[in-house]
Amino acid sequence: MFKKLSFEQKQFYLFLIIHFFVWSLIGLIRVVLPTDTLEGIWWGSFMMPGNPKHPPLAGWLTYLTYTTFKCNISIYLLSQAFIFGGFIYTYKLAQNFLTKEQAMLSVVVLEGCWIYSYITGYYGFNPDVVLLLTIPAIIYYFYKSIYSNRLIDWILLGLFAGISFMDKLQTGLIIIAMAIWALIFKRETFKNVFFYIAVVIAFVCFYPHLSWLIKHDFMPFLYLDSKLQTINFFSHITEPLIFLGYQIAQIAGAVIIFLTARKKLPVLLNKTADEKGCFLLILTLIPLVMHMIIAAVSGCNVRPQWGYVFWSLIGIILYYYIPTETSKDNFKSVLKGSYTVMLIIFLAFGTMLTVEKNYRSRYPVASIFGDIKQIWNDNCNTPLKYVGGFHEWTFPLTIYGDTHPINIMDTYGYKNLWLDEDDLKKSGAFIIGRTSDSVVSFSHSACPYLAEDIVIEPKPYSFTLTNALRQPRVYTIYYYIVSPLNN
């Protein structure tokens, strides 16, 4: 069967396989999983239909994968499986706009977008990675539903939309973009009974989280509000521009790969009024414009990676709007550019993870947790059950520590869903922070029953971290023991 494939098909599938395994190797380099992943494992362990930040899907998947295989690389294999699926759906959509060869290259050039390489390597597996599959799938089935009007496509559209909402509410932005395009070009969609079947399916999938949101007073929105704080007067102007700058940087690699494979300077064609061309532009740009509007109105820092997940169509846009004859030499040139970018980013990222002396990737959990338990046992006669404070230091203790202490999360004013306050009072807690002052603040937020006038005197603790070259670095953190009340 493989022999029957064309040269371009063989090279395309080989690219997908190489991308999958190269970026999975990051799991062998990191000693400690990224904080986003550790949070996901912790939240997923409760199998609740929600958590303080996001819908539950990413947490469920992270927890089930890690507890099944018990190794870091399993998380990266999961991450790349979602990216692989997103690539396939992007390719399937591209075939409706481009030649088969151009459709392949529209995926290959995505190697230049760092969301598919460095960002996923840095964050591991989180809700944004799930969107790298669900958004291309939603767009693909929306296109098929509109132009084929088959019930199965509408069902799958509703299913993927519901699944995506169970991952991140940001899914609503792509739904809004789809609605805008349909209002302009396909208003009859809203009279189609299949459309409402898709809506019902999406709602049924999302209902468990919606019910949880109502029950818990829309907890994640308070977390979002804590992030969307106005920086200063000028930030209403600067923050949208900063967000735009990062988006341009995100796709710059893809554009460069596309252009360097050409022998002539590109000539833009005026296809913006074309129905299919507007499909690509509207579904890509509307979510990004809405992020910029949020940044402009609020004056807050809208995180650039929130926009990165909406660029899956950039390769299709490039090949659709810029005339390109795809020869075997051109195909090889694009592949060469993509592999070059892949190699550069992998070597740079791999070198950074190897030589850096950063607690985010090389936290010596075993020795630190052993010391913490000893300190605790010297002061308390109950087992260490709760840890709280700076989450980048407490989550590794929760996930990798041999007794897996319960993590006290900051829930921004809401009741912590995983805590029994009576048990916390009886058990006490070990609070960790980067500074003495932060430990005081963490102690009161983690244990709100503490009197405001209680004297909290944090103590320093130092540990040595080494990189892969055995070069040491000493960190000093601070801790405070909230003693069990029955002590």
C-alpha positions as CSV (number, residue, x, y, z in Angstrom):
1,M,0.0,0.0,0.0
2,F,2.8,2.4,0.9
3,K,4.4,1.8,-2.5
4,K,1.3,3.0,-4.3
5,L,1.5,6.4,-2.6
6,S,2.9,9.3,-4.6
7,F,6.2,11.0,-3.6
8,E,4.4,13.9,-2.0
9,Q,2.1,11.6,0.0
10,K,5.0,9.6,1.3
11,Q,6.9,12.7,2.4
12,F,3.8,14.2,4.0
13,Y,3.0,11.2,6.1
14,L,6.7,10.9,7.0
15,F,6.7,14.5,8.1
16,L,3.7,13.8,10.4
17,I,5.4,10.9,12.0
18,I,8.7,12.7,12.5
19,H,6.9,15.7,14.0
20,F,5.0,13.4,16.4
21,F,8.1,11.6,17.7
22,V,10.5,14.6,17.8
23,W,8.3,16.7,20.0
24,S,7.4,13.7,22.2
25,L,11.1,13.3,23.1
26,I,10.8,16.5,25.3
27,G,9.2,14.1,27.8
28,L,12.5,12.3,28.2
29,I,14.4,15.6,28.8
30,R,12.2,17.1,31.5
31,V,12.7,15.9,35.1
32,V,9.4,17.5,36.2
33,L,6.3,18.0,34.1
34,P,5.2,21.6,33.4
35,T,3.0,23.2,36.0
36,D,-0.1,23.3,33.7
37,T,0.2,19.5,33.3
38,L,0.7,18.9,37.1
39,E,-2.4,21.1,37.8
40,G,-4.3,19.0,35.2
41,I,-3.4,15.8,36.9
42,W,-4.5,17.1,40.3
43,W,-7.8,18.5,39.1
44,G,-8.5,15.4,37.0
45,S,-8.0,13.1,39.9
46,F,-11.3,14.3,41.4
47,M,-13.2,13.6,38.2
48,M,-15.4,16.6,38.8
49,P,-17.2,18.3,35.8
50,G,-15.3,21.6,36.5
51,N,-12.3,23.2,38.3
52,P,-11.4,26.7,39.4
53,K,-10.0,27.7,36.0
54,H,-11.5,25.6,33.1
55,P,-14.0,22.9,32.1
56,P,-12.7,19.5,33.0
57,L,-11.8,17.7,29.8
58,A,-8.0,18.4,29.7
59,G,-7.7,17.5,33.4
60,W,-9.5,14.2,32.9
61,L,-7.3,13.3,30.0
62,T,-4.1,14.3,31.8
63,Y,-4.9,12.4,34.9
64,L,-6.0,9.2,33.1
65,T,-2.9,9.2,30.9
66,Y,-0.4,9.9,33.7
67,T,-1.9,7.4,36.2
68,T,-2.1,4.7,33.5
69,F,1.5,4.9,32.3
70,K,3.2,6.6,35.2
71,C,5.8,8.4,33.1
72,N,6.4,11.9,31.8
73,I,6.7,11.0,28.2
74,S,3.1,9.6,28.1
75,I,1.9,13.2,28.5
76,Y,3.9,14.4,25.5
77,L,2.6,11.4,23.5
78,L,-0.9,12.5,24.4
79,S,-0.1,16.1,23.4
80,Q,1.3,15.1,20.0
81,A,-1.7,12.8,19.4
82,F,-4.0,15.8,19.6
83,I,-1.7,17.9,17.4
84,F,-1.5,15.0,14.9
85,G,-5.3,14.9,14.8
86,G,-5.5,18.6,14.3
87,F,-3.1,18.3,11.4
88,I,-5.3,15.6,9.8
89,Y,-8.4,17.7,10.0
90,T,-6.6,20.7,8.6
91,Y,-5.4,18.6,5.7
92,K,-8.9,17.3,5.1
93,L,-10.3,20.8,5.1
94,A,-7.5,22.1,2.8
95,Q,-8.5,19.6,0.1
96,N,-11.7,21.5,-0.3
97,F,-9.7,24.7,-1.2
98,L,-6.4,23.5,-2.7
99,T,-4.8,20.8,-4.8
100,K,-3.8,17.7,-3.0
101,E,-0.2,18.7,-2.9
102,Q,-0.9,22.2,-1.7
103,A,-3.2,20.8,0.9
104,M,-0.3,18.8,2.3
105,L,2.0,21.7,2.3
106,S,-0.5,23.9,4.1
107,V,0.0,21.5,7.0
108,V,3.7,21.2,6.6
109,V,4.3,25.0,6.9
110,L,2.5,24.9,10.3
111,E,5.8,23.7,11.7
112,G,6.8,27.4,11.7
113,C,4.1,28.2,14.2
114,W,5.6,27.7,17.6
115,I,2.3,26.6,19.2
116,Y,2.9,23.2,17.6
117,S,6.5,22.9,18.9
118,Y,8.0,25.1,21.6
119,I,4.7,26.1,23.3
120,T,3.4,22.6,23.6
121,G,6.9,21.4,24.7
122,Y,7.0,24.1,27.4
123,Y,3.4,23.6,28.7
124,G,3.1,19.9,28.0
125,F,-0.6,19.1,27.9
126,N,-3.3,21.7,28.8
127,P,-6.6,23.0,27.5
128,D,-4.9,24.9,24.6
129,V,-3.5,21.6,23.2
130,V,-6.9,20.1,23.1
131,L,-8.1,23.1,21.1
132,L,-5.4,22.3,18.5
133,L,-7.6,19.3,17.6
134,T,-11.1,20.4,18.4
135,I,-11.0,23.8,16.5
136,P,-9.8,22.3,13.2
137,A,-12.4,19.5,13.6
138,I,-15.2,22.0,14.3
139,I,-14.2,24.1,11.3
140,Y,-14.0,21.0,9.0
141,Y,-17.4,19.6,10.0
142,F,-18.9,23.1,9.8
143,Y,-17.7,23.4,6.2
144,K,-18.9,19.8,5.4
145,S,-22.2,20.5,7.0
146,I,-22.8,23.7,5.1
147,Y,-21.9,22.4,1.7
148,S,-22.9,18.7,2.0
149,N,-25.8,19.0,4.5
150,R,-25.4,15.4,5.6
151,L,-26.8,14.6,9.1
152,I,-23.7,12.7,10.1
153,D,-21.6,15.9,9.6
154,W,-24.0,18.0,11.6
155,I,-23.9,15.4,14.4
156,L,-20.1,15.4,14.4
157,L,-20.1,19.2,14.4
158,G,-22.3,19.3,17.5
159,L,-20.2,16.5,19.1
160,F,-16.9,18.3,18.6
161,A,-18.3,21.6,19.6
162,G,-19.7,20.1,22.8
163,I,-16.4,18.4,23.5
164,S,-14.5,21.6,22.9
165,F,-16.7,23.5,25.3
166,M,-16.0,20.9,27.9
167,D,-12.3,21.8,27.4
168,K,-12.3,25.6,27.3
169,L,-15.1,28.2,27.0
170,Q,-12.9,30.0,24.5
171,T,-14.5,27.7,22.0
172,G,-17.3,30.2,21.9
173,L,-15.2,32.5,19.8
174,I,-14.9,30.1,16.9
175,I,-18.7,29.5,17.2
176,I,-19.3,33.3,16.9
177,A,-17.0,33.5,13.9
178,M,-19.0,30.6,12.2
179,A,-22.3,32.4,13.0
180,I,-21.0,35.7,11.4
181,W,-19.9,33.9,8.3
182,A,-23.2,32.1,8.0
183,L,-25.2,35.3,8.5
184,I,-23.3,36.9,5.6
185,F,-23.3,34.0,3.2
186,K,-25.6,31.1,4.3
187,R,-28.5,32.5,6.2
188,E,-30.6,29.5,5.3
189,T,-28.5,27.6,7.8
190,F,-30.6,28.9,10.6
191,K,-33.7,27.4,9.0
192,N,-32.1,23.9,8.7
193,V,-33.4,21.4,11.3
194,F,-30.0,19.6,11.2
195,F,-28.4,22.8,12.5
196,Y,-30.6,22.6,15.6
197,I,-29.8,18.9,16.1
198,A,-26.1,19.9,16.2
199,V,-26.9,22.7,18.8
200,V,-28.8,20.2,21.0
201,I,-25.9,17.7,20.8
202,A,-23.4,20.4,21.7
203,F,-25.6,21.5,24.6
204,V,-26.0,17.9,25.9
205,C,-22.2,17.4,25.9
206,F,-21.6,20.7,27.7
207,Y,-24.5,20.4,30.2
208,P,-22.5,18.7,33.0
209,H,-20.1,21.6,33.1
210,L,-22.8,24.2,32.8
211,S,-24.7,22.6,35.7
212,W,-21.4,22.6,37.7
213,L,-20.9,26.3,36.9
214,I,-24.3,27.2,38.1
215,K,-23.9,25.2,41.3
216,H,-20.5,26.9,42.0
217,D,-21.4,30.5,41.1
218,F,-19.4,30.4,37.9
219,M,-16.1,30.0,39.7
220,P,-13.8,30.1,36.7
221,F,-15.1,33.6,35.8
222,L,-13.7,34.9,39.0
223,Y,-10.3,33.5,38.0
224,L,-10.6,35.1,34.6
225,D,-11.5,38.4,36.3
226,S,-8.4,38.2,38.4
227,K,-6.4,38.0,35.2
228,L,-8.2,40.7,33.3
229,Q,-7.0,43.7,35.4
230,T,-6.3,47.0,33.8
231,I,-2.6,47.7,33.9
232,N,-2.6,51.5,33.3
233,F,-4.3,54.1,31.1
234,F,-2.1,53.4,28.1
235,S,-2.6,49.7,28.3
236,H,-6.0,50.1,26.5
237,I,-3.8,51.0,23.4
238,T,-0.6,49.0,24.0
239,E,-2.1,45.6,25.1
240,P,-4.0,45.0,21.8
241,L,-0.9,45.9,19.8
242,I,1.3,43.7,21.9
243,F,-1.2,40.8,21.4
244,L,-1.2,41.5,17.7
245,G,2.6,41.5,17.6
246,Y,2.8,38.1,19.2
247,Q,0.3,36.8,16.7
248,I,2.4,38.0,13.8
249,A,5.5,36.4,15.4
250,Q,3.5,33.2,15.9
251,I,2.9,32.8,12.2
252,A,6.1,34.4,10.9
253,G,7.9,31.0,10.7
254,A,5.1,29.5,8.6
255,V,5.1,32.6,6.2
256,I,8.9,32.4,5.9
257,I,8.9,28.7,5.1
258,F,6.2,29.4,2.5
259,L,8.1,32.3,0.9
260,T,11.6,30.8,0.9
261,A,10.3,27.8,-1.2
262,R,9.2,30.2,-4.0
263,K,11.3,31.2,-6.9
264,K,9.3,34.4,-7.6
265,L,8.0,37.1,-5.4
266,P,4.3,36.4,-4.6
267,V,1.5,38.3,-6.2
268,L,-1.6,38.7,-4.0
269,L,-4.9,37.9,-5.7
270,N,-8.0,39.8,-4.7
271,K,-10.2,37.0,-3.4
272,T,-11.5,38.6,-0.2
273,A,-15.0,38.9,-1.6
274,D,-15.0,35.2,-2.5
275,E,-17.3,33.1,-0.3
276,K,-14.8,30.4,0.4
277,G,-12.0,32.8,0.9
278,C,-14.0,34.7,3.4
279,F,-14.7,31.4,5.2
280,L,-11.0,31.1,5.8
281,L,-10.4,34.7,6.8
282,I,-13.5,35.1,9.0
283,L,-13.0,31.9,10.9
284,T,-9.3,32.8,11.5
285,L,-9.4,36.5,12.2
286,I,-12.7,37.1,14.1
287,P,-11.5,35.2,17.2
288,L,-8.3,37.2,17.2
289,V,-10.0,40.5,16.7
290,M,-12.3,39.7,19.6
291,H,-9.2,39.1,21.8
292,M,-7.9,42.5,20.8
293,I,-11.2,44.1,21.6
294,I,-11.2,42.5,25.0
295,A,-7.6,43.9,25.5
296,A,-8.6,47.3,24.3
297,V,-11.8,47.6,26.4
298,S,-10.3,46.1,29.6
299,G,-6.7,47.4,29.2
300,C,-5.5,44.0,30.5
301,N,-2.9,41.6,29.4
302,V,-4.6,39.1,27.1
303,R,-2.2,36.2,27.0
304,P,-0.8,35.7,23.5
305,Q,-1.2,31.9,23.6
306,W,-5.0,32.4,23.8
307,G,-4.8,33.5,20.2
308,Y,-2.3,31.0,18.9
309,V,-4.8,28.1,18.8
310,F,-6.8,29.9,16.1
311,W,-4.0,29.9,13.4
312,S,-4.6,26.3,12.0
313,L,-5.8,27.8,8.7
314,I,-2.8,30.0,8.0
315,G,-1.2,27.5,5.6
316,I,-4.5,27.2,3.7
317,I,-4.8,31.0,3.5
318,L,-1.3,31.4,2.2
319,Y,-1.8,28.8,-0.6
320,Y,-5.3,30.0,-1.4
321,Y,-4.5,33.7,-1.7
322,I,-1.0,33.5,-3.2
323,P,-0.7,31.7,-6.6
324,T,1.7,28.8,-6.2
325,E,2.6,26.0,-8.7
326,T,3.5,23.0,-6.6
327,S,6.3,21.0,-8.3
328,K,8.4,18.2,-6.7
329,D,11.2,20.7,-6.1
330,N,8.8,23.2,-4.4
331,F,7.5,20.4,-2.3
332,K,11.0,19.4,-1.3
333,S,11.9,23.1,-0.5
334,V,8.9,23.5,1.9
335,L,9.8,20.2,3.6
336,K,13.4,21.3,3.9
337,G,12.4,24.6,5.5
338,S,10.0,22.9,7.9
339,Y,12.6,20.3,9.0
340,T,15.2,23.1,9.4
341,V,12.8,25.0,11.7
342,M,12.0,21.8,13.6
343,L,15.7,21.1,14.1
344,I,16.5,24.6,15.2
345,I,13.7,24.9,17.7
346,F,14.3,21.3,19.1
347,L,18.0,21.8,19.5
348,A,17.5,25.2,21.2
349,F,14.7,24.0,23.5
350,G,16.5,20.7,24.2
351,T,19.7,22.6,25.0
352,M,17.8,24.9,27.3
353,L,16.2,22.1,29.2
354,T,19.6,20.3,29.5
355,V,21.7,23.2,30.7
356,E,19.2,25.3,32.6
357,K,19.1,25.2,36.4
358,N,15.4,26.0,36.7
359,Y,13.0,24.5,39.2
360,R,10.3,24.4,36.6
361,S,11.9,21.5,34.8
362,R,14.5,20.1,37.3
363,Y,12.8,20.3,40.7
364,P,14.5,17.7,43.0
365,V,11.2,16.5,44.4
366,A,12.5,13.4,46.3
367,S,15.1,15.2,48.3
368,I,12.9,18.3,49.0
369,F,9.8,16.2,50.0
370,G,12.0,14.1,52.3
371,D,13.3,17.2,54.0
372,I,9.8,18.7,54.3
373,K,8.4,15.6,55.9
374,Q,11.3,15.5,58.3
375,I,10.7,19.1,59.3
376,W,7.0,18.4,59.7
377,N,7.6,15.3,61.8
378,D,10.0,17.3,64.1
379,N,7.2,19.7,64.8
380,C,3.9,17.8,64.5
381,N,2.7,14.4,65.6
382,T,0.3,13.9,62.6
383,P,1.1,12.8,59.1
384,L,1.8,15.6,56.5
385,K,-1.5,15.8,54.6
386,Y,-1.8,19.3,53.2
387,V,0.6,21.6,51.4
388,G,-0.2,25.1,50.2
389,G,1.5,28.3,48.8
390,F,3.4,28.9,45.6
391,H,1.8,26.4,43.2
392,E,5.0,25.9,41.1
393,W,6.6,24.4,44.2
394,T,3.6,22.6,45.7
395,F,2.2,20.8,42.7
396,P,5.4,18.7,42.1
397,L,5.2,17.7,45.8
398,T,1.6,16.7,45.4
399,I,2.1,14.7,42.2
400,Y,5.5,13.2,42.7
401,G,5.7,13.0,46.5
402,D,5.4,9.5,47.8
403,T,2.4,10.3,50.0
404,H,0.8,12.7,47.6
405,P,-0.3,15.5,50.0
406,I,-3.5,17.4,49.2
407,N,-2.8,20.7,47.5
408,I,-4.5,23.8,48.9
409,M,-5.4,25.9,45.8
410,D,-6.1,29.6,45.7
411,T,-9.6,29.7,44.4
412,Y,-9.9,33.5,44.3
413,G,-12.4,33.9,47.1
414,Y,-14.5,30.8,46.5
415,K,-14.5,27.9,48.8
416,N,-11.8,25.3,48.0
417,L,-13.7,22.3,46.6
418,W,-11.2,19.8,47.7
419,L,-10.9,20.8,51.3
420,D,-12.7,19.7,54.4
421,E,-11.9,22.7,56.7
422,D,-12.5,20.6,59.8
423,D,-10.0,18.0,58.6
424,L,-7.5,20.8,57.7
425,K,-7.7,22.2,61.2
426,K,-7.0,18.8,62.7
427,S,-4.2,18.0,60.2
428,G,-2.5,21.4,59.7
429,A,-0.6,22.4,56.6
430,F,2.9,23.1,55.3
431,I,3.0,26.5,53.5
432,I,5.7,27.3,51.0
433,G,6.5,30.7,49.3
434,R,9.2,32.5,47.4
435,T,9.5,35.2,50.0
436,S,8.7,35.6,53.7
437,D,5.9,38.0,53.1
438,S,4.3,35.7,50.5
439,V,4.3,32.9,53.1
440,V,2.3,35.1,55.5
441,S,-0.3,35.8,52.8
442,F,-0.4,32.2,51.6
443,S,-0.9,31.0,55.2
444,H,-4.0,33.1,55.7
445,S,-5.5,32.3,52.3
446,A,-4.9,28.5,52.7
447,C,-6.1,28.4,56.3
448,P,-8.7,31.2,56.6
449,Y,-9.5,30.1,60.2
450,L,-6.2,31.6,61.4
451,A,-6.6,34.8,63.4
452,E,-5.6,37.9,61.5
453,D,-3.3,39.0,64.4
454,I,-1.5,35.7,64.7
455,V,2.3,36.0,64.4
456,I,3.6,34.1,61.4
457,E,7.3,33.8,61.3
458,P,8.4,32.0,58.1
459,K,11.7,30.1,58.1
460,P,14.2,29.7,55.2
461,Y,14.9,26.4,53.5
462,S,17.7,26.0,50.9
463,F,18.0,23.2,48.3
464,T,20.5,22.5,45.5
465,L,19.3,21.9,42.0
466,T,21.6,20.5,39.3
467,N,21.3,20.5,35.5
468,A,22.1,17.5,33.2
469,L,25.7,18.7,33.3
470,R,25.8,18.3,37.1
471,Q,26.2,22.1,37.5
472,P,24.5,23.2,40.8
473,R,22.3,26.1,41.7
474,V,21.1,26.9,45.2
475,Y,17.5,28.1,45.8
476,T,16.2,29.5,49.1
477,I,12.5,29.3,49.8
478,Y,10.5,30.0,52.9
479,Y,8.0,27.9,54.8
480,Y,5.6,28.0,57.7
481,I,3.9,25.2,59.6
482,V,0.3,25.8,60.4
483,S,0.1,23.3,63.3
484,P,-2.8,20.9,63.8
485,L,-5.2,22.3,66.3
486,N,-5.2,19.1,68.3
487,N,-1.4,19.4,68.8
